[in-house]
Amino acid sequence: MQSCLRSLLKTGHCVSGSPKPFGKCTTLPTSLRYFRSSSPFHASSVSVSDLEKRISAIPLDRFRNFCIVAHVDHGKSTLSDRLLEITGTIEPGGKKQVLDKLDVERERGITVKAQTCSMVYKYKGDDYLLHLVDTPGHVDFRAEVSRSYASCGGAILLVDASQGVQAQTVANFFLAFSQGLHLIPIINKVDLPSADASRALEQIKTSFELDVENAVMVSAKTGLNVEAVLPAVIENIPAPIGDATKPLRLLLVDSWYSTYKGVILLVRIFDGTIKPGDQITSFATGLKYIVGEVGIMYPDQTPQRSLRAGQLGYIYFNPGMKRSQEAKVGDTYTTVGSESLVEALPGFEEPKSMVFVAAYPVDQGDYGHLEDSINQIVLNDRSVTLQKESSEALGAGWRLGFLGTLHCSVFEDRLRQEHGASIIITPPTVPFKVVWANGKEEIIRNPAEFPDSDIVRARVAELQEPYVSVTITMPEEYLGKVIELCEGNRGEQTELQFFTATQVILKYDLPLAQLVDDFFGKLKGISKGYASLDYEEAEYRRSNIVKLQLLVNKFPVDAVSRVVHTSQAERLGRQWVTKFKSHVDRQLFEVVIQATAGKRIVARETLKPFHKNVLHGLNGTDLSRRKKLLERQKEGRKKLKTFGNVTVDQKAFRGFLAK
């Protein structure tokens, strides 16, 4: 297009019409519009910003990569805001939770996805480049924390002065300690009336054997003493190790999808330099890409001319990476031709789905819209597993796998808030293992696929369910109630430790099925919110489990089935039939609602039919006439019950499946 227009100008042609001198053209040549084909972004043609000049002048020994780890609601995001204000990255008094990008994060006050930001901070006359990673605090998102550690040289261990050390604090410490990170204890919320900083310090010292002499007391909300945090980071966390002169070696830490740019990668540069126009290759897939843009999060995407060893930043390609499956978290990239010179970095263990639910649209006409909405969220949350399935009662839907119940709840909220989806979610279930008589093992994720009792007796050698190792921290006064709760949920105690005079660490092995059945809510209720919980996957164990089903007039309702322990079958069965009866409409015939565990009926409710008075107006008639009419009505009801179908509408299922 551009060359054609130039040839027209050289020959003196107008854009439309016959050749004429330019002086007689009605359209001026200045109005011609040139079009350029897409090409890689070249930073050399863009003026260098003051920020980039400052960063380029900072040597590697003045880099610091660190993250903030803590239990839920101990103030990580608030402290991140204060640090960004101190370094001039954001304006003071702006919006809160700057690094929490999702609406559900702001609404719930939690961090779901780890976010990073670069800061330039002047300390003792020298500029330092600081890379901050704000991590989630809930156990469901432990994989995000683990990936953050791989890109950092140290961590701020944040503890709430009023709550003290809690379960996720313990888990995060040992995870960081195993990766050799330097930890800086920070005590937050010291301005609260209930704050007890000395108790929190004592807990840190006795539980983790950390030196608390250099601990910093702050109030992130008011800004009290926050200015002492970054000097402590610079003094105690070592600079990253790397060499900008070596061949490129970078680690893919995270990725997200952009409609316009394709997949954007968050990377940590270990060696070498990367700039727009470079051609790089993946060790995991072998695919090659041309770098379109590189930059840092400041706190939003800020393009740079290059990224060098020690930095944490983003890159995307031109042409863009269109499939998020190509971006394998933990993958190593290098420039094309340097594959033999570079050793791949150790990757990450992919998180496994622990909780499964079925999802259906309220109206099957919305299936296409809901499918698009789910796929859009999955693009940026690849820990969700997705498989299509169908139900006779609820129609076409999906079987979704999540890291935990909070992960599932956040996903559901995002569907409703960001995409306006109307959706039916079944209660969470967990995978089970079937060991067949021939020695083959199979993982069952859908209760509908669980073998029937006849098959179990004839062909199954053993049934197993997953267990998790649970760590609960709480004040000593709630110990008895918590032990009672754990024992009532088939738990096996493994450890009981008093790590202070008033705080207890209790460890149990619990069936995962019990944990996802609102165990956390019950724990918070009996401990008035003071107990905290952390868990990790343990193993599959032999168990006496059975499939619990709901029958309506002897026909199974496929959308309502669950694998449970035999000791709970009767209690759950009674709850099911009572609740389902309240949502099913009466018919002209009797409706029998039953719950079955294998071949055994464990609960039953009967929905009485509508009553018609066939004797109305027969006050003076013969007795035999009355009996004849009643017998005819009785026979008609029997016939209706034999041939009539019970129609259970969507509203009844929504009511039954509602929490």
Stockholm file with secondary structure:
# STOCKHOLM 1.0

chainA/1-659         MQSCLRSLLKTGHCVSGSPKPFGKCTTLPTSLRYFRSSSPFHASSVSVSDLEKRISAIPLDRFRNFCIVAHVDHGKSTLSDRLLEITGTIEPGGKKQVLDKLDVERERGITVKAQTCSMVYKYKGDDYLLHLVDTPGHVDFRAEVSRSYASCGGAILLVDASQGVQAQTVANFFLAFSQGLHLIPIINKVDLPSADASRALEQIKTSFELDVENAVMVSAKTGLNVEAVLPAVIENIPAPIGDATKPLRLLLVDSWYSTYKGVILLVRIFDGTIKPGDQITSFATGLKYIVGEVGIMYPDQTPQRSLRAGQLGYIYFNPGMKRSQEAKVGDTYTTVGSESLVEALPGFEEPKSMVFVAAYPVDQGDYGHLEDSINQIVLNDRSVTLQKESSEALGAGWRLGFLGTLHCSVFEDRLRQEHGASIIITPPTVPFKVVWANGKEEIIRNPAEFPDSDIVRARVAELQEPYVSVTITMPEEYLGKVIELCEGNRGEQTELQFFTATQVILKYDLPLAQLVDDFFGKLKGISKGYASLDYEEAEYRRSNIVKLQLLVNKFPVDAVSRVVHTSQAERLGRQWVTKFKSHVDRQLFEVVIQATAGKRIVARETLKPFHKNVLHGLNGTDLSRRKKLLERQKEGRKKLKTFGNVTVDQKAFRGFLAK
#=GR chainA/1-659 SS CHHHHHHHHHHTCCSSSSCCCGGGCSSCGGGCCCCCCCCCCCGGGSCCCHHHHHHHTSCGGGEEEEEEECSTTSSHHHHHHHHHHHTTSSCTTCCSCTTCCSHHHHHHTCCCSCEEEEEEEEETTEEEEEEEEECCCSGGGHHHHHHHHHTCSEEEEEEETTTCSCHHHHHHHHHHHHTTCEEEEEEECTTSTTCCHHHHHHHHHHHHCCCCTTCEECBTTTTBTGGGHHHHHHHHSCCCCCBTTSCCEEEEEEEEEETTTEEEEEEEEEESEECTTCEEEETTTCCEEEEEEEEEESSSEEEESCEETTCEEEEEESSCCCCGGGCCTTCEEEETTCGGGCCCCCCCCCCCCCEEEEEEESSGGGHHHHHHHHHHHHHTCTTSEEEEEEETTTEEEEEEEESSHHHHHHHHHHHHHHHCCCEEECCCBCCEEEEETTSCEEEECSGGGSCCHHHHHHHEEEEEEEEEEEEEEEEGGGHHHHHHHHHHTTCEEEEEEESSSSEEEEEEEEEHHHHTTTHHHHHHHHTTTCCEEEEEEEEEEECCEEEEEEEETTEEEEEEEEEEEHHHHHHHHHHHHHHHHTTSCCCSSCEEEEEEETTEEEEEEEECCCCCCTTTTCTTSCHHHHHHHHHHHHHHHHHHHHHCCCCCCHHHHHHHHCC
#=GC SS_cons         CHHHHHHHHHHTCCSSSSCCCGGGCSSCGGGCCCCCCCCCCCGGGSCCCHHHHHHHTSCGGGEEEEEEECSTTSSHHHHHHHHHHHTTSSCTTCCSCTTCCSHHHHHHTCCCSCEEEEEEEEETTEEEEEEEEECCCSGGGHHHHHHHHHTCSEEEEEEETTTCSCHHHHHHHHHHHHTTCEEEEEEECTTSTTCCHHHHHHHHHHHHCCCCTTCEECBTTTTBTGGGHHHHHHHHSCCCCCBTTSCCEEEEEEEEEETTTEEEEEEEEEESEECTTCEEEETTTCCEEEEEEEEEESSSEEEESCEETTCEEEEEESSCCCCGGGCCTTCEEEETTCGGGCCCCCCCCCCCCCEEEEEEESSGGGHHHHHHHHHHHHHTCTTSEEEEEEETTTEEEEEEEESSHHHHHHHHHHHHHHHCCCEEECCCBCCEEEEETTSCEEEECSGGGSCCHHHHHHHEEEEEEEEEEEEEEEEGGGHHHHHHHHHHTTCEEEEEEESSSSEEEEEEEEEHHHHTTTHHHHHHHHTTTCCEEEEEEEEEEECCEEEEEEEETTEEEEEEEEEEEHHHHHHHHHHHHHHHHTTSCCCSSCEEEEEEETTEEEEEEEECCCCCCTTTTCTTSCHHHHHHHHHHHHHHHHHHHHHCCCCCCHHHHHHHHCC
//
